[in-house]
Amino acid sequence: MDSIRVLYVEDDPVDQELTHRHLGRHAPHIKLTIAGTVAEALERVTVGDMDVLLAGSRLPDGTALDLLDAVKARGLEVPVVLVTGSGDADVTVRLLKAGATDYLVKRPEYLATLPVVLESACRWFRTASELRRAPIRLLYAEHHPEDMALTLRAFDEHDRRARVETVTRAREALARLKAAHYDVLLLDNRMPDLSGIEVLKELQAEGIRIPVVMVTGEGDEDTAVQAFKQLPSTIENVLAHRRLADEKDGLAVLNDLAKSLVTIKDLDEVLRTRADAAGGRVCLDVEDTGPGISAEIRDRIFEPFFTTKPVGQGTGLGLSLCHGIVEGHGGTLSLVSEPGHGAIFRVELPVVTPPATTGKRAAEAAPVVTGMRILVVDDERLVLQLLGEMLGADHHTVDTVGDGTQALERLRRTSYDLILSDVRMPYLDGPGLYRALERRLPDLCRRFVLMTGDVLSAEVQTFLEQTGVPGLSKPFDRGELRRVIQRVAGAER
């Protein structure tokens, strides 16, 4: 392992000595330098010879958030790992939103995990830096010479990474995309031969997957210049979404493979279940025969935002959410694994008797809404299938489509009482579909519901607050689905 230079910002001499001694004994490739205050750390890291900044949460002249804000304000490019005194998820979210690369909870034996965390943060940051510097091949479709010149000047001033090729017809853009690889398509919404939505439909029909940034609206040059200053971050966002979409496709393939395995093998060979009648618990084991999981990763595997994946791949929330769901039902989720001997994820749940529904409570329950015509928009086949079955059981008529462009096509031809849309989809996502409806079919906005598994996304929360659109957090049960349908049906009356 290459040498890693770490600046440790901590004013407690005992912590300084323990950390220095542990790394010297167990990770000699990590070279530690000590700073006792935020000011001293900023002065030292400005020199530019540190690979990672490791900091405690409270310092004599500020907090971890103060340190993160100062690093960001000065434009210092260094990953920051924070040592917190608690595992509170709200604190973790604030630290990560402020720019922390990773964090450690100061539990007993946390120093054993420290080398892995520092190495991971260093790799993450180097990969992210490489991605930020890597050239981007961009195809720009625009038919107005003045707009094209303005955009090209904006790229030259604000994003030198972009290697821009231009076309003046949408069909020429489609031909280029069939013949060569591009990272991003920047598309004017009103091309003379095809509209932006028509281009998206053509891309879908041809099976061409590429992030698309649509240019819409009109304004003066000053307004456009201000908008184009945000173009680099917009392109970086769509590239990040593309990387996540690729991971999502990989997961779908694995899910299909898992279904095939279940049809080939008896279920008992894939999952092991047992009941403890005396203890009133049911246990489910999910086991693999892989290389196993090391002790350092086992200790952190259920922590929110912890991931071993590269930058842009995975959020580190999957197992944390599973852990919370199981505990919310009074159960436990644990991991049993040794290197070289596979891994077992064990779910234990209590056996409970559901409370009997009294006649009074049954009478007070709101009646189930039935007989609506509902459009479900989601790019996951299993979600479409599940929602079709749940809604069909309540005698709704259900149509399903895989993304926002298909939904717009359906909504032009057919009237629906309710639209259930996912957030993240190719071609046109959920918020994009809603904005299109605002312009074209505004009456349907009152019948729109957004489904999301990204419950911590500030972007999603802002959209829901600004629009008043009802949100349905995945995973949801039949009762939650019925309640949101009742809410929309009641508003329509």
C-alpha positions in Angstrom: 0.0 0.0 0.0 1.3 3.5 -0.9 2.1 5.8 2.0 -0.8 8.0 3.2 -0.2 11.3 4.9 -2.8 12.1 7.5 -3.3 15.3 9.4 -5.0 14.5 12.7 -6.9 17.4 14.2 -7.4 16.7 17.9 -6.6 18.6 21.1 -6.8 15.6 23.5 -3.2 14.4 24.2 -4.5 10.9 25.2 -6.4 10.5 21.9 -3.4 11.8 20.0 -1.0 9.3 21.6 -3.4 6.3 21.3 -4.1 7.0 17.6 -0.4 7.6 16.8 0.6 4.4 18.6 -2.1 2.2 17.0 -1.3 3.4 13.4 2.5 3.0 14.0 2.0 -0.6 15.1 -0.8 -1.8 12.7 -0.6 0.6 9.7 2.9 1.9 9.4 2.2 3.2 5.8 -0.1 5.8 7.4 2.0 8.8 8.5 0.3 10.9 11.1 0.9 14.6 11.7 -0.9 16.3 14.7 -2.8 19.7 14.8 -4.6 20.8 17.9 -7.0 23.5 16.5 -9.0 24.3 13.4 -6.8 27.3 12.7 -3.6 25.2 12.9 -5.2 22.5 10.7 -6.1 25.0 8.0 -2.7 26.6 8.0 -1.1 23.1 7.7 -3.3 21.6 5.1 -3.0 24.7 2.9 0.5 23.6 2.2 -1.0 20.8 0.1 1.1 17.9 1.3 -1.7 15.9 3.2 -3.7 13.1 1.7 -6.4 12.9 4.3 -7.7 15.2 7.1 -8.9 13.3 10.2 -10.7 15.4 12.8 -12.6 15.1 16.1 -16.0 16.7 16.3 -15.2 19.3 19.0 -12.0 21.4 19.0 -10.9 24.5 21.1 -11.7 27.0 18.4 -14.6 25.3 16.5 -16.6 22.2 15.6 -16.2 19.7 12.8 -18.8 21.6 10.8 -16.7 24.8 11.1 -13.7 22.9 9.8 -15.6 21.5 6.9 -17.0 24.9 6.0 -13.5 26.5 6.1 -12.0 23.7 3.9 -14.8 24.2 1.4 -14.6 28.0 1.5 -10.9 28.0 0.8 -11.2 25.5 -2.0 -8.9 23.0 -0.3 -9.0 19.6 -2.1 -8.6 17.1 0.6 -10.9 14.3 1.9 -12.1 14.8 5.5 -12.9 11.9 7.9 -14.6 12.8 11.1 -14.6 11.0 14.5 -18.0 11.5 16.1 -19.1 10.7 19.6 -22.4 9.2 18.6 -24.0 7.2 15.8 -26.9 9.6 15.5 -28.2 9.5 11.9 -29.2 13.2 11.8 -25.6 14.3 12.9 -24.2 12.0 10.2 -26.4 13.4 7.5 -25.4 17.0 8.4 -21.7 16.1 8.4 -21.9 14.3 5.0 -23.9 17.1 3.5 -21.3 19.6 4.7 -18.7 17.7 2.7 -17.3 14.9 4.9 -15.9 12.0 3.0 -16.5 9.5 5.8 -16.9 9.3 9.5 -16.2 7.0 12.5 -18.2 6.6 15.7 -15.9 6.6 18.7 -16.9 3.2 20.1 -14.7 0.7 21.9 -12.1 -0.7 19.5 -12.9 2.0 16.8 -9.1 2.4 16.2 -9.1 -1.1 14.7 -11.3 0.2 11.9 -9.4 3.5 11.4 -6.8 2.3 8.8 -9.5 0.8 6.5 -11.5 4.0 6.7 -8.5 6.2 5.9 -7.5 4.1 3.0 -11.0 4.0 1.6 -11.4 7.8 1.9 -8.1 8.3 0.1 -9.1 5.9 -2.7 -12.5 7.6 -2.9 -11.1 11.0 -3.2 -8.5 10.1 -5.8 -11.2 8.4 -7.9 -13.5 11.4 -7.6 -10.6 13.8 -8.6 -9.9 11.6 -11.6 -13.5 11.7 -12.6 -13.7 15.5 -12.2 -10.6 15.9 -14.4 -11.5 13.3 -17.0 -12.5 14.7 -20.4 -16.2 14.5 -21.3 -17.3 13.8 -24.9 -20.5 15.9 -25.3 -22.8 16.1 -28.3 -24.6 19.4 -28.6 -27.8 19.7 -30.8 -28.7 23.3 -31.4 -30.0 25.1 -34.6 -29.7 28.7 -33.5 -26.1 30.0 -34.4 -26.3 32.7 -31.6 -27.3 30.2 -28.9 -24.6 27.7 -30.1 -21.9 30.4 -29.9 -23.1 31.4 -26.4 -23.0 27.9 -25.2 -19.6 27.0 -26.6 -18.2 30.2 -25.0 -19.7 29.1 -21.7 -18.0 25.7 -21.9 -14.7 27.4 -22.8 -15.0 29.6 -19.7 -16.5 27.2 -17.1 -15.7 23.6 -18.1 -12.6 22.9 -20.2 -13.1 19.2 -19.7 -15.9 19.1 -22.3 -15.0 18.0 -25.8 -18.0 19.4 -27.6 -19.3 18.3 -31.0 -22.2 20.2 -32.6 -25.1 19.3 -34.9 -27.9 21.5 -36.1 -30.6 18.7 -36.6 -32.0 16.3 -34.2 -31.9 13.4 -36.7 -28.2 14.1 -37.2 -27.7 13.8 -33.5 -29.5 10.5 -33.4 -27.3 9.2 -36.3 -24.1 10.3 -34.4 -25.3 8.5 -31.2 -25.9 5.3 -33.1 -22.4 5.4 -34.6 -20.2 6.6 -31.7 -20.1 6.8 -27.9 -20.8 10.1 -26.2 -21.0 10.8 -22.4 -23.8 13.4 -22.6 -26.3 14.8 -25.0 -27.1 18.5 -24.6 -30.3 19.0 -26.6 -32.3 22.1 -27.5 -35.9 21.3 -26.8 -37.2 22.9 -30.0 -35.2 21.5 -32.9 -36.6 22.1 -36.4 -37.1 18.5 -37.3 -37.9 16.8 -33.9 -39.0 18.1 -30.5 -37.0 17.2 -27.4 -39.6 14.6 -26.3 -39.6 13.0 -29.7 -35.8 12.7 -29.5 -36.1 11.0 -26.1 -38.7 8.5 -27.6 -36.3 7.8 -30.5 -33.4 7.1 -28.1 -35.6 4.8 -26.1 -36.8 2.9 -29.2 -33.2 2.5 -30.4 -32.1 1.3 -27.0 -29.5 4.2 -26.8 -28.8 5.0 -23.1 -27.2 8.4 -22.6 -27.7 11.2 -20.0 -29.6 14.0 -21.7 -29.6 17.7 -20.6 -32.5 19.5 -22.2 -32.2 23.2 -22.9 -35.6 25.0 -22.6 -36.9 28.5 -22.2 -35.9 31.9 -23.5 -34.1 34.9 -22.0 -31.5 37.5 -22.6 -27.8 36.9 -22.8 -27.0 37.8 -19.1 -29.7 35.3 -17.9 -28.2 32.6 -20.2 -24.7 33.3 -19.0 -25.8 32.9 -15.4 -27.6 29.6 -16.2 -24.5 28.2 -18.0 -22.3 28.8 -15.0 -24.2 26.0 -13.5 -23.7 23.7 -16.5 -20.6 21.8 -15.2 -22.4 20.8 -12.0 -25.6 19.9 -14.0 -23.5 17.6 -16.3 -21.7 16.1 -13.3 -25.1 15.3 -11.7 -26.5 13.6 -14.8 -23.2 11.5 -15.1 -23.6 10.5 -11.5 -27.2 9.5 -12.1 -26.0 7.4 -15.1 -23.5 5.6 -13.0 -26.2 4.8 -10.4 -28.5 3.7 -13.2 -25.9 1.3 -14.5 -25.6 -0.2 -11.0 -29.4 -0.4 -10.9 -29.4 -2.4 -14.1 -26.8 -4.7 -12.7 -29.0 -5.3 -9.7 -32.0 -6.1 -12.0 -29.9 -8.7 -13.8 -29.0 -10.2 -10.4 -32.6 -10.2 -9.3 -33.6 -12.1 -12.5 -30.8 -14.6 -11.8 -32.0 -15.0 -8.3 -35.5 -15.7 -9.5 -34.2 -18.3 -11.9 -32.2 -20.0 -9.1 -35.3 -20.2 -7.0 -37.2 -21.9 -9.9 -34.3 -24.4 -10.3 -33.7 -25.2 -6.7 -35.9 -25.9 -3.8 -36.4 -22.8 -1.7 -34.8 -24.5 1.3 -31.5 -24.7 -0.6 -31.5 -20.9 -1.1 -32.9 -19.7 2.3 -33.0 -21.4 5.7 -35.8 -20.7 8.1 -36.5 -22.0 11.5 -39.0 -21.2 14.3 -38.3 -21.0 18.1 -41.7 -21.8 19.6 -40.5 -21.3 23.1 -38.9 -17.9 22.4 -41.7 -16.8 20.1 -39.3 -15.9 17.2 -38.8 -16.8 13.6 -35.3 -16.8 12.0 -34.4 -16.4 8.4 -30.8 -17.0 7.2 -29.6 -15.7 3.8 -26.2 -17.4 3.1 -23.6 -17.2 0.4 -20.4 -19.1 -0.3 -18.3 -16.1 -1.2 -14.9 -14.9 0.3 -16.5 -13.7 3.5 -16.3 -10.2 5.1 -13.4 -8.9 7.1 -13.7 -7.8 10.7 -13.1 -4.2 9.9 -16.0 -4.1 7.5 -18.2 -6.3 9.7 -18.0 -3.7 12.5 -19.4 -0.9 10.2 -21.6 -2.7 7.7 -24.9 -1.5 9.2 -23.8 2.1 9.6 -25.6 4.6 7.4 -23.6 5.8 4.4 -20.8 3.3 4.9 -19.9 1.7 1.6 -16.9 -0.1 0.0 -17.9 0.8 -3.5 -16.1 3.5 -5.6 -17.3 7.1 -5.8 -20.6 7.5 -7.5 -21.6 3.8 -7.0 -23.9 3.1 -4.1 -25.1 5.2 -1.2 -24.3 3.0 1.8 -28.0 3.1 2.8 -29.2 -0.3 1.8 -28.2 -2.4 4.8 -28.7 0.5 7.2 -32.4 0.8 6.0 -32.9 -2.9 6.2 -31.5 -2.9 9.8 -33.9 -0.1 10.7 -36.9 -1.8 9.1 -36.2 -5.1 10.9 -35.7 -3.3 14.3 -38.8 -1.3 13.7 -40.7 -4.6 13.7 -39.1 -5.7 17.0 -36.5 -7.9 15.3 -32.8 -8.1 14.8 -30.5 -8.2 11.7 -27.1 -9.6 12.2 -24.1 -10.8 10.2 -22.1 -13.9 10.7 -19.0 -14.2 8.6 -15.3 -15.2 8.6 -12.9 -14.5 5.7 -12.9 -17.4 3.3 -16.1 -19.0 4.7 -18.9 -17.0 3.1 -21.5 -14.8 5.0 -24.8 -15.3 6.7 -27.3 -12.4 7.2 -29.7 -13.5 9.9 -33.1 -11.9 10.4 -34.9 -12.7 13.6 -38.5 -11.5 14.1 -41.0 -11.9 16.9 -44.1 -14.0 16.4 -47.1 -11.8 17.3 -50.8 -12.2 17.2 -52.5 -9.4 15.3 -55.0 -7.5 17.4 -58.6 -8.2 16.7 -60.4 -5.4 14.9 -63.4 -4.3 17.0 -66.8 -3.6 15.3 -66.4 0.1 16.3 -63.0 0.5 14.8 -64.1 -1.3 11.6 -67.0 1.1 11.3 -64.8 4.1 11.8 -62.3 3.0 9.1 -62.5 4.9 5.9 -64.0 3.0 3.0 -61.5 1.6 0.4 -61.6 3.7 -2.8 -62.2 1.4 -5.8 -62.8 1.6 -9.5 -60.2 4.2 -10.4 -58.2 4.3 -13.6 -54.5 4.5 -12.6 -51.2 4.9 -14.5 -48.1 3.5 -12.8 -44.8 4.9 -14.0 -41.6 3.0 -12.9 -38.6 1.5 -14.7 -38.5 -1.6 -12.4 -40.6 -4.5 -13.7 -41.0 -6.0 -10.3 -42.5 -2.8 -8.9 -44.9 -2.5 -11.8 -46.0 -6.1 -11.3 -46.5 -5.7 -7.6 -48.4 -2.4 -7.9 -50.6 -3.9 -10.6 -51.5 -6.8 -8.3 -52.2 -4.6 -5.3 -54.3 -2.1 -7.2 -56.1 -4.8 -9.2 -57.2 -6.4 -5.9 -59.0 -3.2 -5.1 -60.7 -3.3 -8.5 -58.8 -0.4 -10.1 -57.9 -0.4 -13.8 -54.1 -0.2 -14.1 -51.8 0.7 -16.9 -48.1 0.6 -16.6 -45.2 2.3 -18.4 -41.4 2.4 -17.9 -40.5 6.1 -17.9 -41.9 9.7 -18.2 -41.8 9.9 -22.0 -44.1 6.8 -22.3 -46.3 8.3 -19.6 -46.8 11.5 -21.5 -47.7 9.6 -24.6 -50.4 7.6 -22.7 -51.7 10.7 -21.0 -52.3 12.4 -24.3 -54.6 9.6 -25.4 -56.2 8.4 -22.1 -57.7 10.0 -19.1 -56.5 8.8 -15.7 -57.8 9.4 -12.1 -54.4 8.9 -10.6 -50.7 8.9 -11.7 -48.2 7.0 -9.5 -44.7 7.9 -10.6 -41.2 6.8 -9.5 -38.5 9.5 -9.0 -35.4 8.1 -10.8 -36.1 6.8 -14.3 -34.2 7.0 -17.7 -35.1 9.5 -20.3 -37.6 11.5 -18.2 -37.8 11.2 -14.4 -40.7 11.8 -12.0 -40.2 15.5 -11.3 -39.5 16.1 -15.0 -42.9 14.4 -15.9 -44.7 16.6 -13.3 -43.1 19.7 -14.8 -44.2 18.6 -18.3 -47.7 18.1 -17.0 -47.7 21.6 -15.5 -47.2 23.0 -19.0 -49.3 20.6 -21.0 -52.0 19.0 -18.8 -52.1 21.1 -15.6 -55.3 19.5 -14.3 -53.5 16.2 -13.9 -51.0 17.7 -11.4 -53.7 17.3 -8.7 -53.7 13.5 -9.4 -49.9 13.0 -9.2 -48.2 10.9 -6.5 -44.4 10.6 -6.3 -42.9 7.2 -5.2 -39.4 7.3 -3.9 -36.9 5.0 -2.1 -34.5 8.0 -1.7 -36.1 9.2 1.5 -33.1 11.3 2.5 -32.7 13.2 -0.7 -32.9 17.0 -0.2 -33.8 17.4 -3.9 -36.8 15.1 -3.5 -38.0 16.8 -0.3 -37.7 20.2 -1.8 -39.7 19.1 -4.8 -42.5 17.7 -2.6 -42.6 20.8 -0.4 -42.7 23.2 -3.4 -45.4 21.4 -5.4 -47.5 19.9 -2.6 -47.4 16.5 -4.4 -48.2 13.6 -2.1 -45.1 11.3 -1.5 -45.1 7.6 -1.1 -41.9 6.2 0.5 -40.7 2.8 -0.7 -41.2 0.2 0.6 -44.9 0.8 1.3 -47.7 -1.6 2.2 -51.3 -1.9 1.0 -52.6 0.4 3.8 -50.2 3.3 2.9 -51.1 2.9 -0.8 -54.8 3.0 0.0 -54.4 6.1 2.1 -52.7 8.1 -0.6 -55.3 7.1 -3.1 -58.0 8.2 -0.6 -56.2 11.5 -0.2 -56.1 12.2 -4.0 -59.7 11.0 -4.5 -60.8 13.3 -1.6 -59.0 16.3 -3.1 -60.7 15.7 -6.5 -64.2 15.9 -5.0 
